[in-house]
Amino acid sequence: MVHEVAAAGFGDPGDYEAARPGYPREALDWFVTELDLGPGRRVCELAAGTGKFTRLLETVAPDLWAVEPVAGMRATFRALFPTRPLLAATAEAMPFRDGSLDVVVAAQAWHWFDHDRAGAEMARIVRSGGGVGLIWNARDRGVAWVDAIWAIMDRVEKRAPWRDHENWRESAAVLPGFGPMRTAEFRHVQALTPAQVEQRIASVSHVAVLPPRERAAVLAEVRAVLATDAATRGRDLVELPYRVDCIAYRRS
């Protein structure tokens, strides 16, 4: 089963594709080293979405299979990657034979999974010596206007899955069947117009599922921050910062 907010909030991923950030090349290079990504390695990108990480992955892993459970996401992915193998499935029930993959990667998705069941599936399908990689664009709140915008989201996302943990990585500290968790951290910024910042917030699943009037009120708050903060007022472009968290495991 797909989480109901993910199923509804990502059913029409136009804002997601237009305004969500990609990932820095340095993060991919780290996974190449940690997981031995490259030609000849069979790779699955789990919960591939509209392909934000796929764009980087396919440059080093030509034998790449995408898995995405939400129909709207799959439709956008297919339009952008017409020849890439794409399967409809969830992290908890993947359509691969035992030990048939070298690497499974999930970008911006671990928090939606049933961690015990998804971990068991990864242990089933990843062969000995293979690995799992998780990557996340985390919200960097070190800038005042950025913190003000994410504070708006704090109210909207009270029941979001990732708020069950003080730190989302706690749920991934141990992956049964795999060796110790290895981590890395990177930084990057996303240059956006004020309108694109608003679209970025609109792409958040818990905003997308709000009734129209409530959604409009949230986006109006975002516009107000951008229009009044000294660092953003009158600017054509602003920079939205992210901390990029990476985790890798090797199959025992």
N, C-alpha and C positions, 0 to 999 in steps of 0.2 A: 504494500500500500504506500502511496505517496502522501506525505503530510498535506492536509487539506489547504493550508495557507500556500504552500509551494505550488500545488496543483492549480489553485485559482489565481494566485499572484503572478505566476509565470506563464499563464495560458496565452497571453498576448504580449510577447517579449520585445515589442518595439522600443520601449524606453530602455530596457535592459541592454539591448544590442547597441543602441545609439549612445548611451551615456555611462555604462559601466567601464571601469578601467581594464586594461590588459595587465600584463605582468612583465617585470624587468628581465632582460636577457640573463643577468647575473644569476637569477633564481633557476632558470633552466640549466645553465652551466653547472650549478651545484648539483642538480639532480642527475645530470649526465655523469658526473664523477661518482656520486653516491650510489646510483642505481645502475650504472653501466649502460645507460641509454645509447642506442645507436643502431645502425643497419644490422639486420639479422636478429634483432630482439623483437618479440611479439608483445605489443603494448596495448592496453585498454585504458582509455580515458573514461572514467566513470562519472555520470552526471555532467556530461560535456556541455550542456546548456546551448548557447548560441556559438560556441567555439572560441571563447576568449583566450583560453590557454592552448587550444588546438593549434592556433596559428604558430605558436612557438614549438610545440611538441612535434608537429609534422616535419619541421626542418631537421630534426635529428632522428626521428623514429618513423621511417616510411611505412612500416608494417603496423599501422595504428588503427585500432577499432574504437569507435565512439559508442557509448551507451548513454541513453537519455530517456527518462520515464515520462516526461511531460510533452504532450503532442505539439503544443505551440512552440516549444523550444526546438523540437525535432524538425518542424517545418522550416524554421529560420535557419537552423544548422544545415539542412539539406540544400537550401537556396544558396548558402555561402560556400558549402563544400560538397558539390554535386557528386563527386566520385568517391568520397570517403566512406568506408563501411560504417553504417549506423544502425544500432539495434535498440528496440524499445524494451527496457528492462529496468529493474531497481537494483540497488546495492545489495539487497538482502536475497536476491534470486537472480543470479547472472547466468546467461545462456552459454557458458563455456565448460568444456570438459575439465575434469580434475587435472591439475598440473599442466594446463595448456598455455599459460601465459608467463612471460618473463617479468612484466611490470604492470601494476595497476596504479594509475594516478587519478586523484580527485582534486579539482580546484574549486574552492569556495562552496563546498558541498558537505563536508563531514558532519556538520551540525544537523543536517536533515535526516541522517541515517539512524536506524536502530543499530547502535554500535556493536553490540554482541553478535547479532546476526550478520551484519556486514563484515565484521572482522572474521567470522567463521567462513564466510564465502571467499574472502580474500585468501585465507589460508588454504582453502580447497583448490582454487584455480591457479594460484601462483606456484610455479615449480620451485624445487629446492635450488637455492642460489639466486632466485629472483628477488623482487622487492616491491614495496608499496611506497608511493610518495603522496603527501598531502600538502596543499599550498592554499594560502588564505591572504587576501588583501584586507588587513585589519585597519580599523579606523584610527588614524593618528590624530589625537585631540590636543596636540601641543600648541596649536594656534587658536587665538581667542574666537575668531569668527567661525572657525571649523567646529570648535567645541560647542558653540551656541547652536549650530545646526544639528549636530549629533545629539544635543540635549533635547531637541524637539523629538528626535527619534526615540529617545529613552522613554518618553511617555507613550508613544505609539506601539513600541515593541515589548511591552511588559511581559507578554506571554510567548515571546519568540524562543525557539528551542535553545539557542546558544546562551540565553540568560539563565539556564538551569545550572551553569557552572560559573564560578568566579573567573575562571580562565578556560576558554574552550579547549585548550590543549590538554587539560586534565583528563578529558574523556579518551584521549588518544595516547596516554602515557605508556600503556602496555598493549601490544597487539599479539594475542596468543598465537604461537607458532612462528613468531618472528623474533629476531634479535632486538637488542636495545634500541630505543628511539634515538635518532640523531637529529639535531635541529640546526637551523640557520635563520638569520634575520637579515632582510634587505629593506631598502627604502626607495620609494619613487613618488613622483607627483603627477597629477593629471591636470593638464591645462584645460580649463573649461570657460565658456561664456557664462554669465549669470543664468541665462535661460537653460543652459546645459546642466548647471548645478541643480536647478529645480527639476530637470528631467532625471538627473541621477537619483534624487530623493524619490521621485515618482516610481523609479524602478524597484525600490525596496518592496518586497512581497507584502509586508504588513501595511504598507501605504496603498499598494495597488488594490487590496481587497476591501479598503474602507468604503462606506457609502459615499456617493459623489460629493455631498455637502461637506462631510468630514475630511475627505481627501483634499478638497479645494482649500479648506481652512488650514491644513498642514502646509500645503504649498505656499499659501499666502504668508505664513510665518517665515518660511524660508526666504521668500522675496523680501520681506521686511528686514531680515538680518543683512542680506546683501546690499539693500538700499541705504542702510543706516550705519553700518560699521565703517570706520575710517579706512580700514585696509581694503575694503571691497567697493565702497561707494563710488560710482562713476567709472569703474574699471570695465574695460572690454573683455579682459581675461583675468581669471584668478587661478590659483594653484591649490588643488585639493590633495593633501599629502596622505600617504598610506605607509604603514609598516607591513612588510611582506613576511609572513611566518611560513617556514618550510619544515617539513618533517619527512624523514626517510627511515625505512626499516628494510632489513634483508631477511629473506626466508631462511630458516634454519634447516 
